[in-house]
Amino acid sequence: MISFSYLELLGLAAPEAIIVLAALAVLAVDLLVMREASLRDRFLVSGLFAGVGLAAATAWLLAVNVPPVGAHSASLSLPMLPGMYVDEPLGRLVKVAILILALGTILLSLAGEFTRHVGEYLALILLATVGMMLLVSARDILMIFLALELTSLCLYVLAAFNKRSPASAEAALKYFLFGGLAAACTLFGLSYIYGLTGATGLAEIAAKLAAPTPDPLLLAAVVLTLVGFGFKIAAAPFHLWAPDTYQGAPTPSAAFIASGSKVASFFVLAKLTSLGLAPAQGGASWGAYTPGWVPVLALLTVLSLVLGNLAAIAQTNVKRLLAYSAIAHAGYTLLGVLAGTPMGLTALVFYITTYGLTVLGAFGIVGLVEEAAGDCRLVDFAGLGRREPALAFCMMIFLLSLAGIPPLAGFFGKFYLFAAVAAAAPNLGMLWLVVVAVAMSAVSLYYYLQVLKQIYVAPSPEAPASLRVPATTRVLLILIAAVVVLLGCAPNLLLGPLLAAQ
């Protein structure tokens, strides 16, 4: 075991510590200094402090947080609590993605008028970010559960921040009730795993589960655990909270729930299954089913792909359309978990990162339309291409990337996922999942084109609502669209570092 000084231990968790200090600074500045200022000034000043904290943590992860001892090790863990906090190259890159998505969420919030509790709102975004970062570093089921609940509690409150909207309160209540049930299932499942193995670390759990005669209770433990994670990633049939939450929550909150939380949840699910539950993997090859977590996730994948894409066709509200789209994309991303290989994990991180950026940009434009028209129905987007050509073009990039159209990031992300899962089983045994995913991708193109039809083909209303687009929001959306195109044309810009970090 590598020996550390306390200063080196603090260095491991420095990014999280920086974000916590930034959250405290935001609260102090807003409550003690900016309380009597205008809402816009409070958002700008508090957002500046939050942005500096996020930028400092990102800089630390990219440049400073290089362990001075044991540089030959692929990962480093706290000696006194192994598995509670693990520092590894791939985890750092995932944390950077979460920090970028959190910064984008804060920039989308700067022109918001849905709350006067600015400090509390931004602090909750930062604390939720800390929870997601701890999830990425956790290799212990106790730490996984604690980080999951820290993230969830912050997101529940963020969904309810628009006190003037009954829909926001309803969204948060449904999110909280379903989340409480999911947390109970997760806790029961993890407690059964602990009871079977007497260990909480993922490596120790895998060693204990490798016994030649597995306990029948293990299947119940796996199912209960996956039910809880199925809620967090909005996989069918545990998706019922997502459409109402996405529609009723303030748009920046919905964007953060759809982006940052998905990145952390999918990454920790992949680690839990590939490290802790590897001996209980089972198989979902066509005609060669064996019990384990792979067939359970394969079922969730198919249900998410079919239900998410087909239900999205019937939606007339764009937020609800994006919610059902997110359910479908949970199915695509689960393919990376099912692969259970380094290639699958790399494909998963690439896909969920580019999806997070894309859906963040899409929600940014939906929020602008909703603020101007009072709603975000399909008809509210009519004529947007003539009123705001730049934003309409960005929306086209986001939607076509979600549909997997080349040369955008979504196309390469899906291709890499499909290749990873097809190669994972002997004799292409899980190719049937790829066939379902490809078919559902074709279905998804229909409802994305419905939105684009309103933007570019439908006539403008006689008295169209004028969009108020802050300069920061416009620059952010254009930048995200450019990154989506760039990562589609040159995927190695992200894929290279991900492969090198394995």
Secondary structure, 3 states (H helix, E strand, C coil): CCCCCHHHHHHHCHHHHHHHHHHHHHHHHHHHHCCCCCHHHHHHHHHHHHHHHHHHHHHHHHHHCCCCCCCCCCCEECCCCCCCCEECHHHHHHHHHHHHHHHHHHHHHCCCCCCCCHHHHHHHHHHHHHHHHHHHHCCEHHHHHHHHHHHHHHHHHHHCCCCCCHHHHHHHHHHHHHHHHHHHHHHHHHHHHHHHHCCCEHHHHHHHHCCCCCCCHHHHHHHHHHHHHHHHCCCCCCCCHHHHHHHHCCHHHHHHHHCHHHHHHHHHHHHHHHHHCHHHCCEEECCEEECCHHHHHHHHHHHHHHHHHHHHHCCCEHHHHHHHHHHHHHHHHHHHHHHCCHHHHHHHHHHHHHHHHHHHHHHHHHHHHHHHHCCCEHHHHCCHHHHCHHHHHHHHHHHHHHHCCCCCHHHHHHHHHHHHHHHHCHHHCCHHHHHHHHHHHHHHHHHHHHHHHHHHCCCCCCCCCCCCCCHHHHHHHHHHHHHHHHHHHCCHHHHHHHHHCC
